[in-house]
Amino acid sequence: MLIDVVSVTPGLDFQLDLEFKNGERRRFDMRPLLKLKPWNRIAKLPLFERARVDYGTVVWPGEIDIAPETLYDDSAPLTTLDDLEIKRTVEKRRGEKSIQVSLDDL
C-alpha cells in the first residue's frame, strides 16, 4: 500500500518525524541506512537536515530519496509526547522560545 509523505521534520539524532497522507504521524530511524550507499552521502547533520518532501516521499540534495513504503513500514507511531517534543525542536530551530508543557496538561 502506497501512502504519501506530506511533511518531514529531521531530528538531531538522524531520525525523521513524518506525517503521512492518511493523517498518521510516525518516526523513522535513518541511522542504520547512513552506512549504506547512497545514504552515506547525507550522514553529516547539515546535509541530513535538508530533508524535504517531494512527490510523496522524503528527498535530499543530490537526488537521494527513500521509498515511502519503507518509511511507513519501518517506522513507529508517534505519541502525544513525541509530538510535543517535535514542536519544541522546531521552535528552537526557528529561534523562538520553547514552551513549557506539564504532563498534567495532556
QUICORZI-V862401 format. One record per residue. N is the residue number from 1. RES is the residue in one letter. PSI is psi in whole degrees, 0 to 359 (NA if undefined). OMEGA is omega in whole degrees, -180 to 180 (999 if undefined). D_CENTER is the distance of its C-alpha to the mean C-alpha in whole Angstrom. Layout:
# QUICORZI-V862401
N&RES&PSI&OMEGA&D_CENTER + N&RES&PSI&OMEGA&D_CENTER
This chain:
# QUICORZI-V862401
1&M&128&-179&20 + 2&L&121&177&18 + 3&I&118&-179&15 + 4&D&146&170&14 + 5&V&135&178&10 + 6&V&339&174&11 + 7&S&153&180&8 + 8&V&140&172&5 + 9&T&109&178&4 + 10&P&138&-180&4 + 11&G&161&-179&6 + 12&L&344&-179&10 + 13&D&24&179&10 + 14&F&37&173&8 + 15&Q&151&179&6 + 16&L&124&172&2 + 17&D&120&-169&3 + 18&L&147&167&5 + 19&E&131&-178&8 + 20&F&162&-177&11 + 21&K&332&179&14 + 22&N&3&178&16 + 23&G&351&-180&15 + 24&E&145&174&13 + 25&R&129&-175&9 + 26&R&160&179&8 + 27&R&131&-180&6 + 28&F&129&-180&6 + 29&D&113&-179&8 + 30&M&348&-173&9 + 31&R&315&179&12 + 32&P&327&-178&15 + 33&L&338&-176&14 + 34&L&351&176&14 + 35&K&350&-175&18 + 36&L&155&174&19 + 37&K&145&-1&19 + 38&P&357&-173&18 + 39&W&345&177&15 + 40&N&341&179&17 + 41&R&347&178&17 + 42&I&24&-176&14 + 43&A&1&174&15 + 44&K&136&-172&15 + 45&L&316&-180&13 + 46&P&325&177&14 + 47&L&317&180&14 + 48&F&320&-178&10 + 49&E&352&179&9 + 50&R&13&177&11 + 51&A&142&177&8 + 52&R&168&179&9 + 53&V&134&175&10 + 54&D&131&179&14 + 55&Y&36&173&16 + 56&G&8&177&14 + 57&T&178&-180&11 + 58&V&133&-180&9 + 59&V&158&175&11 + 60&W&163&175&12 + 61&P&150&-180&16 + 62&G&18&178&18 + 63&E&35&177&18 + 64&I&131&178&15 + 65&D&181&179&13 + 66&I&141&-176&12 + 67&A&137&179&14 + 68&P&331&177&12 + 69&E&320&177&14 + 70&T&315&180&13 + 71&L&319&-178&9 + 72&Y&308&-174&11 + 73&D&328&-175&14 + 74&D&18&180&13 + 75&S&168&-180&10 + 76&A&144&178&11 + 77&P&144&177&12 + 78&L&147&176&11 + 79&T&173&177&14 + 80&T&320&179&16 + 81&L&322&176&15 + 82&D&316&179&12 + 83&D&320&178&11 + 84&L&320&178&14 + 85&E&321&177&12 + 86&I&314&-180&9 + 87&K&317&179&12 + 88&R&318&180&14 + 89&T&315&180&12 + 90&V&317&179&11 + 91&E&318&180&15 + 92&K&319&180&16 + 93&R&330&179&14 + 94&R&357&180&17 + 95&G&11&179&19 + 96&E&159&176&20 + 97&K&132&179&22 + 98&S&151&-178&19 + 99&I&153&176&21 + 100&Q&127&-180&23 + 101&V&130&177&22 + 102&S&146&176&24 + 103&L&334&178&24 + 104&D&338&-179&27 + 105&D&347&-176&25 + 106&L&NA&999&23
